[in-house]
Amino acid sequence: LDPKGKASAADPKGKQKKAEQERAASASQTPKEFRTQSDAMPLNLDTAQKLNSLILSQCSESDLLLFNLPKYCRGQDPDVLLEYITILTKDFPSFCMIKDSGREVTTSYF
């Protein structure tokens, strides 16, 4: 820190502290029940409903739907996660949710 208490360019901890403060400020604008303790985006039930409608409209003839399980973060309310999944998968035919490791590679050939 410089004499005025600001982070200098050579001080990576100052940048890290500023990033933490920005995250805390954005978290205070998120409804309490959807806050998490990580960098992950909070779950939004409206988004789940919109995704459900979009998936059903695009995949109406599918027999099986495969997609990633939403990320669960420590400190997140498990009831909110289950409600999100319930809304997301409403009226789906058969579906399979897969927990990813973050290292998968998806290749598609059209």
C-alpha angles and dihedrals in degrees: 000000000000122000091272092057096253124130115257123222090253092054110089091176089062090056090047092051091050091051090051091051091051091050091049091050093051091046091056088061092053118089110260096242092059100046121115133191095235141065091266118117113258116254113258118201092203089057090051090054092049092047090049091054092046094048093047092049094048098039103036093130096045120115095199132025121202124193143144121278109245112260114264115209128196109261093029117125106252091208090061090050091051092047090050091052091046092053092043094053099039111137093002117147110226114334139179124204116203126200107226127211095212093246101084122126118210119200123182128190119201 
